[in-house]
Amino acid sequence: MGACMTTSHTIVFKNGAVTAGKMAYPTQVPTKAPLVMKSFLSYQHTLPKLPLPPLQQTLYKYLLAVQPLLTENEYQHTKEIVDEFGKPGGKGEQLQMKLWRRAQKLDSWLAEWWLNAAYLDFRHPVVVHSSPGIAFPVQNFTDQRDQLSFAAKLIAGVLDYKVAVDKEMLTIDMMGGQPLCMDQYYKILSSCRVPGPKRDSVVVYPGNKADAPRHIIVMHNNHFFAVDVYHPSGKPLAVSELLSQLQTVVNMSQKPGDAVGILTTEHRNTWGKVYKKLRKLDRTNKKNLEMIERSIFLLCLDDTHSGPEERMSVVASQMLHGGGSHVNSCNRWADKTLQFVIGIDGNCGTTYEHAPAEGPPVVSLLDHIMAFIDNYSDTAKSQPVHLPDPKQLKFKLDNELYDDIERAKQDMDSQVADLQVHAFQFKPFGKNFPKQNKMSPDAFIQVALQLAYYRIYNEATATYESGSLRRYRQGRTDTIRSCSNDSLAFCKIMLDDKRMPSEKYRLFRKAIDAHKVYTNETIFGDGIDRHLLGLKLTAIEAGENVPEIFMDPAYQKAMHFKLSTSQVPSKYDIQMIFGPVVPDGHGVCYNPRETHINFGISAFNSSPETDAKKLAISLAASLLELQSLTVQCEGSKL
């Protein structure tokens, strides 16, 4: 089995390589090119390389970014440190020159560093802390056959999409007339994260090779089954054939099996050691692990689950973590890039491991699947064909591994108990309202979120919003810092009853415009966060002391994102959810639709400061207040 190693042994492309590439959902929604290009590789090399921003520009913008988070004395102290770092001939210029040399040699000076720093070196469990869940609209299943029928059509929808992937003929995403990097689209199928003792890796098996994977893994009652989804001729199985295979899987797994999958939810160092032990114990285990890692994707046929929360929150929780070891968390393989979850109760969606790709490729696939299912009609006449039974993957376990499984269950249950998830649909208006008033819907929502947070905590906080860098080769993300001097000034005046609506509205529009400017600067490569990271890592790789600017409490505060946010636009009423990135923070995800907005908010119960539902209530109130203020000052029609 040949392998091409890239990015310092972090991504491995099996049997041929494409290019090596937390979460990017562009605030400008990509459109599709009217024509399909010959191959994504035919234009990939024409994309510009990620620029390296000027040092003084980044330092100036960094001071602006930290200012609303600091007292005046703290700010002056930080300014002195920044000025010292940026002085002519100083440490900043020395590191900038070294970083510039790196940028001349590589397709992307950032890609490898970001992949490792954000994902593969991240040692917390991927469940809750890294991998997002995406909830589909609830399905109305009346029995298990409905569940399996939906699952069969979903599989067929993925295979239909895979045709364009394998031929490298996906329609090119465009933004502002410019093609975007499609590299990530070719890494979400037949890929998997593999644990290591200190750093993980990702394996990708291209679908256009002679020995490309032809199977998926189906999980039911914690059992694993390899199911071939192609005939020997290469033709995909028909929906009726897929349904028959899924029914066979269910018939073969009526009782719960050993919860091997729960091991993937552990701390990465722990799982890395257990993985090595599991793989070495028996040759069959090694083959089973390779079958899972090579599979096109993983399908989880879940049992029913209900909870005290609203239905949207229950579904979102199931997609994020499975509900715990006594519910569906054992019926997962958290390292798999794509896991589709189909619950017998109609709770459906996906969870994806974040290292290979950001959100847009996954959402593009989901939109295709939903459209395929909506338009599916069973008119094809197929001759009955004998199909080989799905192959059950049975793991050899010893007492030590059984103990590891029990510990993993306890740890997973603790994670589930500690996470509060609140998903809801804001119905009074959607993205049409701000657009009618010549405002960016994303900026409108982000400023509303700043107001919601300030109303509760009476302070500003560092806010992370993902900005796409896909204009550039191997582009991932940079940070749109939604908290600004302008947003803080607006929040203060908005809550002052003595101020006139016209004054409030003027500052509201100013905050909106500031967010739009920062967004555009970020997606054009002039963000500050990845540049600062690059300077820091340049010093570390050179064996130098970490510069004082990165040891300053202001930098720590600026990187402590109590609000971690992402916009996830979709053609369907899906809802993404992810966990907070700091113990005293919130995760906030939203899908702006024309006439409503889907929100998913998370917080840790162990933090006395945070409450997902409280933030949701404040956010809804802020959105309504901003609508009312806009109508009052613009005379807009609702």
C-alpha positions as CSV (number, residue, x, y, z in Angstrom):
1,M,0.0,0.0,0.0
2,G,1.7,3.2,-1.2
3,A,1.6,6.4,0.9
4,C,2.6,10.0,0.2
5,M,3.5,11.8,3.4
6,T,2.7,15.5,3.6
7,T,2.7,18.2,6.3
8,S,5.3,16.7,8.6
9,H,3.5,13.3,9.0
10,T,0.2,14.9,9.9
11,I,-1.9,14.1,6.9
12,V,-1.3,10.9,5.0
13,F,-2.8,10.4,1.5
14,K,-3.0,6.7,0.7
15,N,-2.4,5.7,-2.8
16,G,-1.8,9.1,-4.3
17,A,-2.0,12.6,-2.9
18,V,-4.0,15.6,-3.6
19,T,-2.7,18.7,-1.7
20,A,-2.5,19.0,2.0
21,G,-4.8,21.5,3.3
22,K,-11.7,25.8,13.9
23,M,-14.3,26.2,11.8
24,A,-14.9,28.2,8.6
25,Y,-18.4,29.2,7.5
26,P,-17.8,32.2,5.3
27,T,-19.7,35.3,6.3
28,Q,-20.0,35.9,2.6
29,V,-21.8,32.8,1.3
30,P,-20.1,31.2,-1.6
31,T,-22.0,30.7,-4.9
32,K,-21.4,28.0,-7.4
33,A,-19.7,28.8,-10.7
34,P,-22.1,28.6,-13.7
35,L,-19.7,26.2,-15.5
36,V,-18.0,23.1,-14.1
37,M,-14.2,23.4,-14.6
38,K,-12.3,20.5,-16.1
39,S,-10.8,19.5,-12.8
40,F,-10.2,21.3,-9.5
41,L,-6.5,20.5,-10.0
42,S,-6.6,22.5,-13.2
43,Y,-7.1,25.7,-11.4
44,Q,-5.8,24.9,-7.9
45,H,-2.2,26.1,-8.7
46,T,-3.6,29.4,-10.1
47,L,-5.0,30.4,-6.7
48,P,-2.9,33.0,-4.9
49,K,-0.8,32.0,-1.9
50,L,-1.9,33.2,1.5
51,P,-0.3,36.7,1.9
52,L,1.8,37.6,4.9
53,P,0.4,40.8,6.4
54,P,2.7,43.8,7.2
55,L,3.9,43.6,10.8
56,Q,3.0,47.1,11.8
57,Q,-0.5,46.6,10.4
58,T,-1.1,43.5,12.5
59,L,0.3,45.2,15.6
60,Y,-1.9,48.2,15.1
61,K,-5.0,46.1,14.6
62,Y,-4.1,43.9,17.6
63,L,-4.1,46.9,19.9
64,L,-7.5,47.9,18.6
65,A,-8.7,44.3,19.2
66,V,-7.6,44.1,22.8
67,Q,-8.6,47.7,23.8
68,P,-12.3,46.9,24.6
69,L,-11.2,44.0,26.8
70,L,-8.7,46.0,29.0
71,T,-8.7,48.8,31.5
72,E,-6.8,51.9,30.5
73,N,-3.8,51.0,32.6
74,E,-3.8,47.4,31.2
75,Y,-4.0,48.8,27.7
76,Q,-1.1,51.2,28.2
77,H,1.0,48.4,29.6
78,T,0.2,46.2,26.6
79,K,0.9,49.1,24.2
80,E,4.4,49.5,25.6
81,I,5.0,45.7,25.1
82,V,3.7,45.9,21.5
83,D,5.8,49.0,20.7
84,E,8.9,47.3,22.0
85,F,8.1,44.1,19.9
86,G,7.5,46.2,16.8
87,K,10.4,48.7,17.0
88,P,12.8,48.9,14.0
89,G,15.3,46.0,14.1
90,G,13.4,44.5,17.1
91,K,12.3,41.0,17.8
92,G,9.1,41.4,15.7
93,E,10.9,42.4,12.5
94,Q,13.4,39.5,13.0
95,L,10.6,37.0,13.3
96,Q,8.7,38.6,10.4
97,M,11.7,38.1,8.1
98,K,12.0,34.5,9.1
99,L,8.2,34.0,8.5
100,W,8.6,35.7,5.1
101,R,11.3,33.2,4.1
102,R,8.9,30.4,5.1
103,A,6.2,31.9,3.0
104,Q,8.4,32.0,-0.1
105,K,9.1,28.3,0.2
106,L,5.7,26.9,0.9
107,D,2.3,26.9,-0.9
108,S,0.9,28.1,2.5
109,W,3.0,29.3,5.3
110,L,0.0,28.6,7.6
111,A,-1.6,25.3,6.6
112,E,0.7,22.8,8.4
113,W,1.0,24.9,11.5
114,W,-2.8,25.4,11.7
115,L,-3.6,21.8,11.1
116,N,-1.3,20.8,13.9
117,A,-2.0,23.6,16.4
118,A,-5.8,23.6,16.0
119,Y,-6.5,19.9,15.6
120,L,-3.8,17.2,15.6
121,D,-2.0,18.5,18.7
122,F,-5.3,19.2,20.4
123,R,-5.5,16.6,23.2
124,H,-8.9,17.1,24.7
125,P,-11.6,14.6,23.4
126,V,-12.8,15.5,19.9
127,V,-16.4,14.9,21.1
128,V,-17.9,18.2,22.4
129,H,-14.5,20.0,22.3
130,S,-13.8,19.9,18.6
131,S,-16.2,17.9,16.4
132,P,-19.5,19.7,15.6
133,G,-22.9,18.0,15.3
134,I,-25.4,18.9,12.7
135,A,-29.1,18.2,13.2
136,F,-31.4,17.5,10.2
137,P,-35.1,18.5,10.3
138,V,-36.8,15.9,12.4
139,Q,-38.1,12.9,10.4
140,N,-41.5,11.4,10.9
141,F,-40.7,7.6,11.1
142,T,-43.5,5.3,12.0
143,D,-41.4,2.2,12.3
144,Q,-37.9,0.7,11.8
145,R,-38.5,0.2,8.1
146,D,-39.0,4.0,7.7
147,Q,-35.7,4.5,9.5
148,L,-33.8,2.1,7.3
149,S,-35.5,3.4,4.1
150,F,-34.3,6.9,4.9
151,A,-30.8,5.6,5.7
152,A,-30.7,3.8,2.4
153,K,-31.6,6.9,0.5
154,L,-29.1,8.9,2.4
155,I,-26.4,6.4,1.4
156,A,-27.5,6.6,-2.2
157,G,-27.3,10.4,-1.9
158,V,-23.8,10.3,-0.7
159,L,-22.7,8.0,-3.5
160,D,-24.4,10.2,-6.0
161,Y,-22.3,13.2,-4.7
162,K,-19.2,11.0,-4.6
163,V,-19.3,10.6,-8.4
164,A,-18.3,14.3,-8.9
165,V,-15.7,14.0,-6.1
166,D,-14.0,10.9,-7.6
167,K,-13.9,12.6,-11.0
168,E,-12.6,15.8,-9.5
169,M,-15.5,17.6,-11.2
170,L,-17.3,19.3,-8.3
171,T,-18.7,22.7,-9.3
172,I,-16.3,25.3,-8.1
173,D,-17.3,27.6,-5.2
174,M,-17.0,31.3,-6.1
175,M,-16.9,34.4,-4.0
176,G,-16.9,37.9,-5.6
177,G,-16.2,36.3,-9.0
178,Q,-13.1,34.5,-7.7
179,P,-12.8,30.7,-7.5
180,L,-12.2,29.3,-4.0
181,C,-9.9,26.5,-2.9
182,M,-11.8,23.2,-3.1
183,D,-9.1,21.1,-1.6
184,Q,-11.1,20.3,1.5
185,Y,-14.0,18.8,-0.5
186,Y,-11.8,15.9,-1.5
187,K,-10.9,15.0,2.1
188,I,-14.3,14.4,3.8
189,L,-15.0,11.0,2.2
190,S,-12.9,7.9,2.9
191,S,-10.9,9.7,5.5
192,C,-10.3,9.3,9.2
193,R,-8.3,10.7,12.2
194,V,-5.9,8.3,13.7
195,P,-4.8,8.8,17.4
196,G,-1.2,9.1,18.4
197,P,0.4,9.3,21.8
198,K,1.2,13.1,21.4
199,R,0.0,14.1,17.9
200,D,-2.7,12.5,15.8
201,S,-2.7,12.1,12.0
202,V,-5.3,11.9,9.3
203,V,-5.5,9.3,6.5
204,V,-7.3,10.0,3.2
205,Y,-8.0,7.3,0.6
206,P,-8.8,9.0,-2.8
207,G,-11.8,7.6,-4.5
208,N,-10.3,7.7,-8.0
209,K,-7.7,5.0,-7.3
210,A,-8.0,1.4,-8.4
211,D,-8.1,0.1,-4.8
212,A,-10.4,2.9,-3.5
213,P,-12.7,1.9,-0.6
214,R,-16.0,0.4,-1.8
215,H,-17.6,0.0,1.6
216,I,-19.2,1.9,4.4
217,I,-19.3,1.0,8.1
218,V,-22.8,0.6,9.6
219,M,-23.1,0.7,13.4
220,H,-26.1,-0.7,15.2
221,N,-26.3,-1.6,18.9
222,N,-22.6,-0.9,19.2
223,H,-21.8,-3.5,16.5
224,F,-19.7,-2.7,13.4
225,F,-20.5,-4.0,9.9
226,A,-18.6,-3.4,6.7
227,V,-21.2,-3.1,3.9
228,D,-20.1,-3.0,0.3
229,V,-22.1,-0.3,-1.5
230,Y,-20.9,-1.1,-5.0
231,H,-21.4,-4.1,-7.3
232,P,-18.3,-5.7,-8.7
233,S,-19.0,-3.8,-11.9
234,G,-18.6,-0.5,-10.0
235,K,-22.2,0.4,-10.1
236,P,-23.6,1.6,-6.8
237,L,-26.2,-0.5,-5.0
238,A,-29.8,0.5,-5.6
239,V,-31.8,2.0,-2.7
240,S,-33.8,-1.3,-2.5
241,E,-30.5,-3.2,-2.2
242,L,-29.1,-0.9,0.4
243,L,-32.3,-1.3,2.4
244,S,-32.0,-5.0,2.3
245,Q,-28.4,-4.8,3.5
246,L,-29.4,-2.5,6.4
247,Q,-32.2,-4.9,7.4
248,T,-29.6,-7.7,7.5
249,V,-27.4,-5.6,9.8
250,V,-30.2,-5.0,12.2
251,N,-31.2,-8.7,12.2
252,M,-27.6,-9.6,13.0
253,S,-27.3,-7.2,15.9
254,Q,-30.4,-7.4,18.0
255,K,-28.5,-7.3,21.3
256,P,-25.9,-4.6,22.3
257,G,-22.3,-5.4,21.6
258,D,-19.1,-4.4,23.4
259,A,-18.8,-0.7,23.4
260,V,-15.5,-0.4,21.6
261,G,-16.6,2.8,19.9
262,I,-16.8,4.7,23.2
263,L,-13.0,4.5,23.3
264,T,-12.8,7.1,20.5
265,T,-14.4,9.7,22.8
266,E,-11.5,9.7,25.3
267,H,-8.7,12.2,25.9
268,R,-6.5,11.9,22.8
269,N,-3.4,10.8,24.8
270,T,-5.5,8.1,26.5
271,W,-7.1,6.9,23.3
272,G,-3.7,6.9,21.5
273,K,-2.3,4.5,24.1
274,V,-5.4,2.3,24.0
275,Y,-5.5,2.3,20.2
276,K,-2.0,1.0,20.1
277,K,-2.9,-1.7,22.6
278,L,-6.1,-2.6,20.7
279,R,-4.3,-2.8,17.4
280,K,-1.4,-5.0,18.8
281,L,-3.6,-7.4,20.7
282,D,-4.9,-9.3,17.7
283,R,-4.4,-9.3,14.0
284,T,-8.2,-9.1,13.5
285,N,-8.3,-5.9,15.5
286,K,-5.7,-4.3,13.2
287,K,-7.8,-5.3,10.1
288,N,-11.0,-4.0,11.7
289,L,-9.4,-0.7,12.5
290,E,-8.2,-0.4,8.9
291,M,-11.6,-1.3,7.6
292,I,-13.1,1.5,9.7
293,E,-10.4,4.1,8.7
294,R,-10.7,3.2,5.0
295,S,-14.5,3.2,4.8
296,I,-16.3,5.9,2.8
297,F,-18.2,7.0,5.8
298,L,-19.9,5.7,8.9
299,L,-23.6,5.2,9.4
300,C,-25.0,5.0,13.0
301,L,-28.4,3.4,13.3
302,D,-29.5,4.8,16.7
303,D,-32.0,3.7,19.2
304,T,-34.8,6.1,20.4
305,H,-34.0,8.8,22.8
306,S,-36.1,11.5,24.5
307,G,-35.0,14.1,27.0
308,P,-36.5,16.9,29.1
309,E,-35.2,19.6,26.6
310,E,-37.1,20.8,23.6
311,R,-36.9,18.5,20.6
312,M,-34.4,20.7,18.7
313,S,-32.0,20.6,21.7
314,V,-32.4,16.8,22.0
315,V,-31.6,16.2,18.3
316,A,-28.6,18.6,18.5
317,S,-27.3,16.9,21.6
318,Q,-27.6,13.5,19.9
319,M,-25.6,14.7,16.9
320,L,-22.9,16.3,19.2
321,H,-22.3,13.5,21.7
322,G,-25.0,10.7,21.5
323,G,-26.6,11.3,24.9
324,G,-24.2,9.2,27.0
325,S,-23.1,5.6,27.3
326,H,-26.6,4.4,28.2
327,V,-28.1,6.1,25.1
328,N,-26.2,6.3,21.8
329,S,-22.6,7.5,22.6
330,C,-21.3,3.9,22.3
331,N,-22.8,3.6,18.8
332,R,-20.1,6.0,17.3
333,W,-16.6,6.1,16.0
334,A,-15.6,9.7,16.8
335,D,-12.4,9.6,14.7
336,K,-14.4,9.1,11.5
337,T,-14.6,12.3,9.4
338,L,-18.3,11.7,8.6
339,Q,-20.7,9.9,10.7
340,F,-24.4,10.0,9.7
341,V,-26.8,9.4,12.5
342,I,-30.2,8.0,11.8
343,G,-32.4,7.5,14.9
344,I,-35.4,5.3,14.9
345,D,-37.3,8.2,16.5
346,G,-36.5,10.5,13.6
347,N,-33.6,12.3,15.2
348,C,-31.1,12.5,12.3
349,G,-28.0,14.4,11.3
350,T,-24.3,14.1,11.2
351,T,-21.2,14.6,13.3
352,Y,-17.9,15.3,11.7
353,E,-14.3,15.2,12.8
354,H,-12.9,18.6,12.1
355,A,-9.2,18.1,11.1
356,P,-9.6,17.4,7.4
357,A,-12.1,20.2,6.5
358,E,-14.2,23.1,7.6
359,G,-18.0,23.3,7.5
360,P,-18.7,24.3,3.8
361,P,-17.8,21.0,2.2
362,V,-19.9,19.1,4.8
363,V,-22.9,21.4,4.4
364,S,-22.6,21.2,0.6
365,L,-22.8,17.4,0.9
366,L,-25.7,17.6,3.3
367,D,-27.6,19.9,1.0
368,H,-27.0,17.5,-1.8
369,I,-28.2,14.5,0.3
370,M,-31.4,16.4,1.4
371,A,-32.2,17.3,-2.2
372,F,-31.6,13.8,-3.3
373,I,-33.9,12.3,-0.7
374,D,-36.6,15.0,-1.4
375,N,-36.5,14.2,-5.1
376,Y,-36.1,10.4,-4.9
377,S,-38.7,8.3,-6.7
378,D,-38.5,4.5,-6.7
379,T,-39.1,4.0,-10.4
380,A,-36.1,2.0,-11.4
381,K,-36.7,-1.7,-12.2
382,S,-33.8,-3.8,-11.0
383,Q,-33.3,-7.5,-11.3
384,P,-32.9,-9.3,-8.0
385,V,-29.2,-9.8,-7.4
386,H,-27.6,-12.0,-4.7
387,L,-25.7,-9.7,-2.3
388,P,-23.0,-10.9,0.1
389,D,-24.0,-10.4,3.7
390,P,-22.5,-7.4,5.5
391,K,-19.3,-8.4,7.3
392,Q,-19.4,-8.0,11.0
393,L,-16.2,-6.7,12.5
394,K,-15.6,-8.4,15.9
395,F,-12.9,-7.1,18.2
396,K,-10.7,-9.2,20.4
397,L,-10.7,-7.7,23.9
398,D,-8.9,-8.5,27.1
399,N,-9.6,-7.5,30.7
400,E,-7.5,-4.4,30.4
401,L,-9.4,-3.2,27.4
402,Y,-12.7,-3.9,29.1
403,D,-11.5,-1.7,31.9
404,D,-10.6,1.0,29.4
405,I,-14.1,0.8,28.0
406,E,-15.7,1.3,31.4
407,R,-13.5,4.3,32.1
408,A,-14.4,5.8,28.7
409,K,-18.1,5.3,29.5
410,Q,-17.7,7.2,32.8
411,D,-15.7,10.0,31.1
412,M,-18.2,10.3,28.3
413,D,-21.1,10.4,30.8
414,S,-19.4,13.2,32.7
415,Q,-18.9,15.2,29.5
416,V,-22.6,14.8,28.6
417,A,-23.7,15.8,32.1
418,D,-21.6,18.9,32.0
419,L,-22.8,20.2,28.7
420,Q,-25.9,22.3,28.3
421,V,-27.3,22.5,24.8
422,H,-30.1,24.9,23.8
423,A,-31.1,24.9,20.1
424,F,-34.0,27.0,19.0
425,Q,-35.6,28.7,16.0
426,F,-35.9,32.5,16.1
427,K,-39.1,33.1,14.2
428,P,-39.9,36.9,14.2
429,F,-37.6,37.5,11.2
430,G,-34.7,36.1,9.2
431,K,-31.9,37.3,7.0
432,N,-34.3,39.1,4.7
433,F,-34.9,41.9,7.3
434,P,-31.3,43.1,7.6
435,K,-30.8,42.7,3.9
436,Q,-33.9,44.9,3.2
437,N,-32.2,47.6,5.3
438,K,-28.8,47.2,3.5
439,M,-27.1,45.5,6.4
440,S,-25.1,42.3,6.4
441,P,-27.2,39.6,8.1
442,D,-24.1,38.1,9.7
443,A,-23.0,41.5,11.1
444,F,-26.5,42.1,12.4
445,I,-26.5,38.8,14.3
446,Q,-23.0,39.3,15.6
447,V,-23.7,42.8,16.9
448,A,-26.9,41.4,18.5
449,L,-24.8,38.7,20.2
450,Q,-22.5,41.4,21.6
451,L,-25.5,43.2,23.0
452,A,-26.9,40.0,24.4
453,Y,-23.6,39.2,26.2
454,Y,-23.1,42.7,27.5
455,R,-26.6,42.8,28.9
456,I,-25.9,39.7,31.0
457,Y,-22.3,40.3,32.0
458,N,-21.9,44.1,31.7
459,E,-18.6,43.7,29.9
460,A,-17.2,42.9,26.5
461,T,-15.5,39.6,25.8
462,A,-13.1,38.1,23.2
463,T,-15.3,36.7,20.4
464,Y,-14.2,34.3,17.7
465,E,-16.0,34.1,14.4
466,S,-14.5,32.0,11.7
467,G,-13.5,33.7,8.5
468,S,-12.8,31.7,5.4
469,L,-9.3,31.9,3.8
470,R,-10.4,29.7,0.8
471,R,-9.5,32.5,-1.6
472,Y,-6.0,31.1,-1.2
473,R,-4.3,27.8,-1.7
474,Q,-4.9,25.4,1.1
475,G,-6.9,28.2,2.8
476,R,-8.5,27.3,6.2
477,T,-9.6,30.1,8.5
478,D,-8.7,33.2,10.4
479,T,-10.5,35.0,13.2
480,I,-13.1,37.6,12.7
481,R,-13.0,39.5,16.0
482,S,-16.6,40.5,16.5
483,C,-15.9,42.4,19.7
484,S,-14.6,45.9,18.8
485,N,-14.5,49.4,20.2
486,D,-17.4,50.2,18.0
487,S,-19.5,47.2,19.3
488,L,-18.7,48.1,22.9
489,A,-19.6,51.7,22.4
490,F,-22.9,50.7,20.9
491,C,-23.8,48.2,23.7
492,K,-23.2,50.9,26.3
493,I,-25.4,53.4,24.7
494,M,-28.1,50.9,23.7
495,L,-28.7,50.1,27.4
496,D,-28.8,53.8,28.4
497,D,-32.4,54.8,28.5
498,K,-31.4,58.5,28.4
499,R,-30.0,58.3,24.9
500,M,-32.1,59.0,21.8
501,P,-33.0,56.3,19.3
502,S,-31.3,58.2,16.5
503,E,-28.0,58.2,18.5
504,K,-28.3,54.5,19.3
505,Y,-29.0,53.7,15.7
506,R,-26.1,55.7,14.4
507,L,-23.7,53.7,16.7
508,F,-25.5,50.5,15.7
509,R,-24.8,51.1,12.0
510,K,-21.2,52.0,12.9
511,A,-20.7,48.7,14.7
512,I,-22.3,46.9,11.7
513,D,-20.0,48.6,9.3
514,A,-16.9,47.9,11.5
515,H,-17.8,44.2,11.5
516,K,-18.2,44.2,7.8
517,V,-14.8,45.9,7.3
518,Y,-13.0,43.5,9.6
519,T,-14.7,40.5,7.9
520,N,-13.5,41.7,4.5
521,E,-10.0,42.3,5.7
522,T,-9.9,38.8,7.3
523,I,-11.1,36.9,4.2
524,F,-8.6,38.8,2.1
525,G,-5.7,37.6,4.3
526,D,-5.3,40.6,6.6
527,G,-6.5,39.0,9.8
528,I,-4.3,39.2,12.8
529,D,-4.7,35.9,14.7
530,R,-3.0,33.6,12.3
531,H,-0.2,36.1,11.7
532,L,0.4,36.4,15.4
533,L,0.4,32.6,15.7
534,G,2.9,32.4,12.9
535,L,5.2,34.8,14.6
536,K,5.0,32.9,17.9
537,L,5.6,29.5,16.2
538,T,8.5,31.0,14.2
539,A,10.2,31.9,17.5
540,I,9.5,28.4,19.0
541,E,10.8,26.5,16.0
542,A,13.9,28.7,16.1
543,G,14.5,27.6,19.7
544,E,14.0,31.2,20.9
545,N,12.2,32.4,24.0
546,V,8.5,33.2,23.4
547,P,8.4,37.0,23.0
548,E,6.8,39.0,25.8
549,I,3.9,40.1,23.6
550,F,2.6,36.5,23.8
551,M,3.2,36.2,27.6
552,D,1.3,39.4,28.3
553,P,-2.0,38.8,30.2
554,A,-3.7,40.9,27.5
555,Y,-2.8,38.3,24.9
556,Q,-4.2,35.5,27.1
557,K,-7.4,37.5,27.5
558,A,-7.7,38.1,23.8
559,M,-7.3,34.4,23.1
560,H,-9.8,33.3,25.8
561,F,-12.8,33.2,23.5
562,K,-15.9,33.2,25.8
563,L,-17.9,33.5,22.7
564,S,-17.0,31.1,19.9
565,T,-19.3,31.5,17.0
566,S,-19.9,30.4,13.4
567,Q,-22.4,31.1,10.7
568,V,-23.5,27.9,8.9
569,P,-25.7,28.8,5.9
570,S,-27.6,26.0,4.3
571,K,-30.4,25.5,1.8
572,Y,-32.2,23.5,4.5
573,D,-33.3,23.9,8.1
574,I,-30.3,22.2,9.5
575,Q,-28.7,23.3,12.8
576,M,-25.1,22.9,13.8
577,I,-24.0,22.7,17.4
578,F,-20.5,22.7,19.0
579,G,-19.1,23.0,22.5
580,P,-17.5,26.0,24.1
581,V,-13.8,26.4,23.6
582,V,-13.1,27.6,27.1
583,P,-14.5,26.4,30.5
584,D,-16.4,29.7,31.1
585,G,-17.6,30.3,27.5
586,H,-20.4,29.6,25.1
587,G,-20.5,28.0,21.7
588,V,-22.9,29.8,19.3
589,C,-23.8,28.6,15.9
590,Y,-26.5,29.9,13.5
591,N,-28.1,29.2,10.2
592,P,-29.8,32.4,8.9
593,R,-32.8,31.5,6.7
594,E,-35.0,34.0,4.8
595,T,-37.7,34.4,7.4
596,H,-36.2,32.8,10.6
597,I,-32.8,32.0,12.1
598,N,-31.8,28.6,13.6
599,F,-29.5,28.9,16.7
600,G,-27.5,26.4,18.6
601,I,-25.9,27.5,21.9
602,S,-23.8,25.5,24.3
603,A,-22.3,26.1,27.8
604,F,-20.7,24.0,30.5
605,N,-22.8,23.3,33.6
606,S,-19.7,23.3,35.7
607,S,-19.2,27.0,35.1
608,P,-21.4,29.1,37.4
609,E,-21.0,32.0,35.0
610,T,-22.5,30.5,31.9
611,D,-26.0,29.5,30.9
612,A,-26.9,28.6,27.3
613,K,-30.7,29.3,27.7
614,K,-30.1,32.6,29.5
615,L,-27.9,33.7,26.6
616,A,-30.5,32.5,24.1
617,I,-33.2,34.6,25.8
618,S,-30.9,37.7,25.9
619,L,-30.0,37.1,22.2
620,A,-33.7,36.9,21.1
621,A,-34.5,40.1,23.1
622,S,-31.5,41.8,21.5
623,L,-32.5,40.8,18.0
624,L,-36.0,42.1,18.6
625,E,-34.7,45.4,20.0
626,L,-32.5,45.9,17.0
627,Q,-35.4,45.2,14.7
628,S,-37.5,47.7,16.5
629,L,-34.7,50.3,16.5
630,T,-34.2,49.8,12.8
631,V,-37.9,50.2,12.0
632,Q,-38.1,53.3,14.2
633,C,-35.2,55.0,12.5
634,E,-35.5,53.7,8.9
635,G,-39.3,53.3,8.7
636,S,-38.7,49.8,7.4
637,K,-41.5,47.4,6.7
638,L,-41.4,44.2,8.7
